[in-house]
Amino acid sequence: MPFFFNRPPTPAAQQTPTTALDRIYGIMRLTLCLSLIMLAVWLMGEVLAVLFAAVLMAIVLHGLARILRRRLPFIPYTIAISIVAFSIVGLFAALVWSSGPSMGEQFISLKNALVVQSSDLRSHLSQTTIGQMVLDHLPASFGGNDKTASLSSFGFGIAGSVTGLLGSAVGLIGTIFVVLIAAFYFAVSPSLYINGFLRLIPPYQREATRTLLYSAGNTLWAWTAGQALDMLAVGLFSGIGLYLIGMPLALALGVVAGLCNFIPYIGAILGAVPALLISLSLGTHEVLFVAILYSVIQFCEGNILAPLIQRRAVHMPPALAILSQSVFGSILGVPGLVLASPITAALLAVFDKAMPPLEDATKTQLETNELTPKEAAQNAQEKAAANKQETEQKEKDKPTPPPST
């Protein structure tokens, strides 16, 4: 299917004035669309972040409903969505009913302990020359002395993310409520909103746009499912490890570590900071044990768990993931930092589907010495074997045609 992005250019000998004007018109239209998108992101960034979060949650509900309908195909789609939504709400309510009070007390104690430890750390830093230099370059929102920096910058977004999430509970709960309601209505009738969006697209581009939307949706579902497994594993191992070490508030610290792991790479640091601050009040050995624990967990997550998940989900280059967090964090603040990775995953899926594949990718790896000729040949054999196995699996999964009468 020809996409707008990968149509081959018309040879110069075959170009006519009409063809040249069409190309100029296409470039101007693309430039105008990109400018309008950038302006909308700049002016309505927070609204778009809430909208994307609702779409992401709707994709999760839709994916779970599809799994349910595979098991129970006689259930209508609307009923399946309702069952999934009420099951999630019921599980959350049961969790709050069973361990809500103790968890709430731990989070309140965690917030108070973080405030006390931050004040103690600031007083210790102010007594040394190097520490005073560090405080002079830290923003005031992070306990430093620098009051001139903008609060909307990326650094302040990272610095205030943990305390902001713990302190602005009312606003956070209201935003989550809006996201959940919008996500439910998106998931109940996704075709209504997809078709409405497609009506804004020129007719000759609608089928291509539909394919790109499906590709982005499938990628977001795979990314979210993989990230949920990743968060569960990191939170569980962090809580158990902290409990075995003898750290107080192990449950709350494990939950914080799991939630922060939603943000790749930077989230690992954000999740470890509260535990390290709490361990400062216990002694040097506890600080060392906590640092070793989080280092081992992140090493296992990055080298064992993440590759297994990415094999079935989506692979995102680390440098691109960190740069996207910097860009979206500087534009949207904390919401942009949190949603940067799924947004980037969706954009990568769209561009991968829209752009033609690079046929000489192995040549680049050979020229940059990333691969030797022997390794390139071995990779080519493994790729050919994997493609053959995938083709055979597709042939097996094909439905058998009914016998002709």
C-alpha positions, 0 to 999 in steps of 0.5 A, spaced: 500 500 500 503 506 497 504 511 503 504 518 502 511 518 506 515 513 501 512 515 494 518 515 490 520 521 487 518 523 480 524 523 475 526 530 472 525 528 465 518 526 467 516 532 471 511 537 468 509 544 471 503 541 474 507 535 478 512 541 480 506 545 483 503 539 486 510 537 490 510 544 492 503 544 495 504 538 498 511 540 502 507 547 504 501 543 506 506 538 510 509 544 513 503 547 515 500 541 519 507 540 523 507 547 525 499 547 527 501 540 531 507 544 534 503 550 536 497 545 539 502 541 543 505 548 546 499 551 547 495 545 550 500 541 552 497 539 559 490 537 555 493 533 550 497 529 555 491 527 559 488 525 552 494 521 550 493 518 557 486 516 556 487 513 549 493 509 552 488 506 558 483 505 553 488 501 549 489 497 555 482 496 556 481 494 549 487 489 549 484 486 555 477 485 552 480 482 546 483 477 550 477 475 554 473 475 548 478 470 545 477 465 551 469 467 551 467 468 544 460 469 545 460 475 550 459 481 546 464 486 545 461 492 550 459 486 555 467 484 555 469 492 556 464 492 562 467 486 565 474 488 564 473 495 567 469 493 573 474 487 574 479 493 575 475 497 579 473 491 584 481 489 584 483 496 586 477 497 591 479 490 594 486 492 595 484 499 598 479 495 603 484 490 605 491 494 605 489 501 604 489 504 611 496 501 612 499 503 606 496 510 607 500 510 613 506 508 610 506 513 605 504 519 610 510 516 614 514 516 607 513 523 606 514 526 613 521 522 613 523 524 606 522 531 608 526 530 615 532 527 611 532 532 605 532 538 611 538 534 614 542 533 608 541 540 606 544 542 613 550 537 612 551 540 605 551 547 607 557 546 612 562 544 607 565 548 601 563 543 596 556 542 599 555 549 599 557 549 591 552 544 590 546 547 594 548 554 590 546 550 583 540 546 585 533 549 584 529 552 590 524 547 589 529 541 590 532 544 597 537 549 593 539 556 593 538 557 586 531 561 585 532 564 578 531 558 574 524 556 571 520 551 574 518 548 567 524 546 566 526 538 565 531 538 571 525 541 576 520 536 573 525 530 575 526 534 582 519 535 584 516 528 581 516 524 587 514 530 592 509 532 587 506 526 586 505 525 594 503 532 595 498 534 590 494 528 591 487 531 590 489 534 583 492 527 581 486 523 583 481 528 579 486 527 573 486 520 574 478 520 574 477 524 568 482 519 564 479 513 567 472 516 565 474 518 558 478 511 557 472 507 558 468 511 553 474 511 548 474 503 549 467 502 549 466 504 541 473 505 538 470 505 531 466 511 532 472 515 534 477 512 529 472 513 523 471 520 526 478 522 525 479 518 518 473 523 516 479 529 517 483 525 512 483 526 505 480 520 502 486 517 498 490 517 504 484 514 509 486 507 508 494 508 509 492 512 515 488 507 518 493 502 517 498 507 521 493 508 527 492 500 528 500 499 528 501 505 533 495 502 537 498 495 537 505 498 539 502 501 545 498 495 547 505 491 547 509 496 550 504 497 556 503 490 557 511 489 557 512 495 562 506 493 567 510 486 567 517 490 568 514 494 574 511 489 577 517 485 578 521 491 580 516 493 585 516 486 588 523 485 588 524 492 591 519 491 597 522 484 598 529 486 598 528 492 603 524 488 608 529 483 608 535 488 609 530 491 615 528 497 612 522 501 614 516 503 610 518 497 605 511 496 602 511 504 600 518 504 598 517 498 593 510 501 590 514 507 589 520 503 585 515 500 581 511 506 579 517 510 577 519 504 573 514 506 568 519 511 566 525 507 563 532 509 565 530 515 569 525 512 573 530 507 576 534 513 579 527 516 582 525 510 585 531 509 588 532 516 591 527 515 597 530 509 599 537 512 599 534 518 603 531 513 608 537 509 609 541 515 611 538 515 618 540 508 619 547 508 618 552 507 612 551 500 612 544 500 610 545 506 605 550 501 602 546 495 602 540 499 599 545 501 593 547 494 592 540 492 592 537 497 587 543 496 583 542 488 582 535 489 581 536 494 575 542 490 572 537 484 572 531 488 569 536 491 564 539 485 562 535 479 563 527 481 564 527 487 559 530 483 553 525 478 554 519 483 554 522 487 548 522 480 544 514 480 544 513 488 545 517 493 542 525 495 542 526 502 543 533 505 542 536 507 549 539 514 547 532 516 543 528 514 550 532 518 554 532 524 549 525 523 548 524 524 556 528 530 555 524 533 550 517 532 552 519 533 559 521 540 558 515 541 554 510 538 558 513 538 565 512 531 569 506 529 565 511 529 559 516 525 562 511 520 564 508 519 557 515 520 553 516 513 552 509 511 550 509 517 545 515 515 542 514 508 541 507 510 538 511 515 533 517 509 532 511 504 530 508 509 525 515 511 522 517 504 521 510 502 518 510 509 513 518 509 511 521 503 506 525 498 510 533 500 509 536 494 505 543 495 506 543 496 514 548 490 515 553 494 510 552 500 515 554 495 521 560 493 517 563 499 516 562 502 523 565 495 525 559 493 529 559 487 526 565 482 523 563 479 516 563 472 520 558 475 525 554 478 519 553 472 515 551 468 522 546 474 523 543 473 516 542 465 517 539 466 524 534 471 521 533 467 515 531 461 519 526 466 524 523 468 517 522 461 515 519 459 522 514 465 522 512 463 515 511 456 517 507 458 523 503 463 519 501 457 514 499 452 520 495 458 523 491 459 517 484 457 517 482 451 513 477 452 508 470 449 508 470 443 503 466 445 497 459 441 496 
